[in-house]
Amino acid sequence: MTSLVAGVLCIAAVASTAAATQDDSVLAQQEQEAFQQAAALVSPSVVRIETVGGLDRLGRFLTASGPTTGVIVSEDGYIITSSFNFVSKPSSVIVVLPDERRLPAQIVASDQARMLTLLKVEATGLTPAQPVPKKSIQVGQWAIALGRTFESSFPNVSVGIVSALNRIWGKAIQTDAKVSPVNYGGPLIDIEGRVMGILVPLSPQGRSETAGVEWYDSGIGFAIPLEDVYAILPRLKKGEDLLPGRLGITLKATDLYAPEPKIDRVRYNSPAQKAGLKPGDRILKIDDQVIRRFVDVRQALGTKLAGDTIQITVRRGEKQIARTVTLVAELEPYQSAFLGILPERVSTPDSVLDRTPAGVPIRFVFPESPADRAGLQRGDVITHWEGRPTPDAAALLDAVSRARPGQTVKIRFRRPAEAAAADTEEAEVTLATIPDNIPDRLPAAPLPAVPADATAADQKAADTGQLLRTEPKTKREYWAYVPEDYTPQARYGLLIWIGPAATDMQKQIVRLWKPTCQTHGWLLLGIRPARGRNWTPEDVEIARTIVDAFREHYSVDAQRIVVHGYADGGRLATQLAFRHRELVRGLLLASSALSGTVPENRPEYRLQFLLACGDQDEAWPFVEQAVKMVRRMKFPCSVIRLKDQGRQYPGDETVRQMARWLDMLDRI
């Protein structure tokens, strides 16, 4: 009897499983039909775009030559698509309509904030896409990404869900549907065949036409809401290129979710300055959005365009102040002011070596600099700037960075023989710009000697000499040279070497740079590519991981971190410096031009350049162009032209000149 019951139960279970499987199969079939129906509904609004001619490569990307996708937004021939489809600057553009007509298209205008481009073909009676109201889009709902690249008769389909809303500072819908260059410019639709947005590559960090491309087919895709596209369409139709709106402020917080967002800096001649905003103002509202955290400011401004007017409310002391501000496309380039000194490098914070009184001891006064003309001397200790104490070099550098070249300020300083804090002198200094020349000589900057009463804990052991390591997270090999007399009580500069992928230059680089490391207090860190491979875009973040891991074990001066690239390693070095502005303070390139767009010069992220190249090197003309671009953005940029030299790494004399540039990286 028991066996009979068990058999019946087994048959029932099998039948139940079979029924469930059949139900799942039916459901899957119904879903597939629904997706196809949704795609069919929007298909009359989806076009294929073909480009002819143009660049084969843009930066590190090979530009696509295959067809891409666009969406019809008016009956009379206007089509919206992704700006990525035109980064190659094609000589002509062809649009293939759903009825197979092939029409030449003109580029009308672009929205550089959302990475969209508007095209126009001579046609009437077209079917504009129907937008989904933004308020009705919900996280978790079906999302279908369409492209018309393989067959013009029916769009290709990728299915996912809406992962998040208001991404990339409020501009985009995020989806996990597969998004790649083949469907950039295509629609992201709902299950009813309405268009939620236009697929584009985007990145929260980058603003170039290729920013975000590295995420393709990764489960992270973005779409600009079509409702927003229709809102800006009249401006685009007039041929107006739309640019991100700039206010001209920097906030004190570095954590995106920090409360109490207060203004730290107001850029000169910016909309914020013209509106009377000041450092220390606490932002309360932007338009109707209440501002509670740093991220709220980015979100509120993220969708604004140049020419847009905003209402900003701040608290200053006990008062609330409201201002109307019109945003601009570009801010006046920031240019660092220059006092003209090198500060003494004392020690690490709270070190047993740090036994000097408060103030900034001067190691060197640059000839003909503002400090020199004001009578400052080596050994003087700067104690005050405009009446405010300057307890250390970081405080003085911050104060100088907030001033402008040509501005006159008052400083107080103490002479070596006048030990009492009250015995100070006052000088009036008119600030200059940072010079590009490299001095023929600088005084030695020996590391402070460890005092006799230092304990064993003060002298924590660290590996020194030539090191070969593997970073555990990335499994990537790297090498380093640490001076044998390294002490954790002193701050060291960090020189990050990125050489040619195909040539291991470790022995040569260590031989050339070892004297500088020993006499000037530098650590040398060599990044290697994966075995048997060239450098890839992914190596930027791998290099950053290695640097962070290395810094956990060694005392590094944050103001003296330099990336040094040579030949094809210069491309990766540039990307590391530009992408991680909060880390890198100097970019030293040899036989290599810059890769990518020169970023904005920002006072909170100090960056200085040195480009060295032989004038017979094939890279020299590009280096000359790079120097012009860097200086146009008001960065300090030094150049070493190696006369009658082709492609080879510099010799001892030039390395010593490079070392002097490194040695003045913390100039003020």
PyMOL commands that set and color helices and strands:
alter all, ss='L'
color gray80, all
select helices_A, chain A and resi 2-45+83-86+134-136+167-170+213-215+226-237+271-274+294-302+370-373+393-401+506-520+539-551+569-579+620-632+652-663
alter helices_A, ss='H'
color red, helices_A
select strands_A, chain A and resi 46-52+57-58+61-62+68-72+78-82+92-96+102-111+116-120+142-147+156-166+172-175+187-189+195-200+221-225+249-251+263-266+282-286+289-290+309-316+319-326+337-338+341-343+360-365+381-385+388-389+408-414+425-430+432-433+465-471+476-482+492-498+522-527+556-566+586-590+608-614+637-642
alter strands_A, ss='S'
color yellow, strands_A
deselect
rebuild
show_as cartoon
